[in-house]
């Protein structure tokens, strides 16, 4: 499950992505626009800054700006920074793999097989969703996205909502 911290991080990143290029946004403005507690947002912005997703500028007219173009920052990157691996259990993770102590045969474990498929489906959507694909846009189309099948299973199509800028 997505943590509240990751949800707020995504909201903050979308607010920054909606700004004209290079225009600073103060943390208080982000907090007000996104209905996020300011003190909690400050901690989130520190994590995002430490990982290069935002830059800050001090002073009266300071604030935050994206550290990279919005089209290069994915939802998955933000979530991994804040919450860690996307997999619901450690043995299904690609980046935070840890073998389960109670598992005798990992390759035949039904729980792991299904959770790996869940991880793959979630990652395929989040890795394909950039800040620019959502900032200031509207959901208009649903496009199929093929996900990596579990061992011995056919590939499935998933529906992903795409966003285009409002005119």
Secondary structure, 3 states (H helix, E strand, C coil): CCCHHHHHHHHHHHHHHCCCCCCCECHHHHHHHHCCCHHHHHHHHHHHHHCCCEEEECCCCCEEEECCCHHHCEHHHHHHHHHCCCCCCHHHCCCCCCCCCCCCCHHHCHHHHHHHHHHHHHHHHHHHCEHHHCCCEEEEEEEEEEECCCCCCCCEEEEEEEEEECC
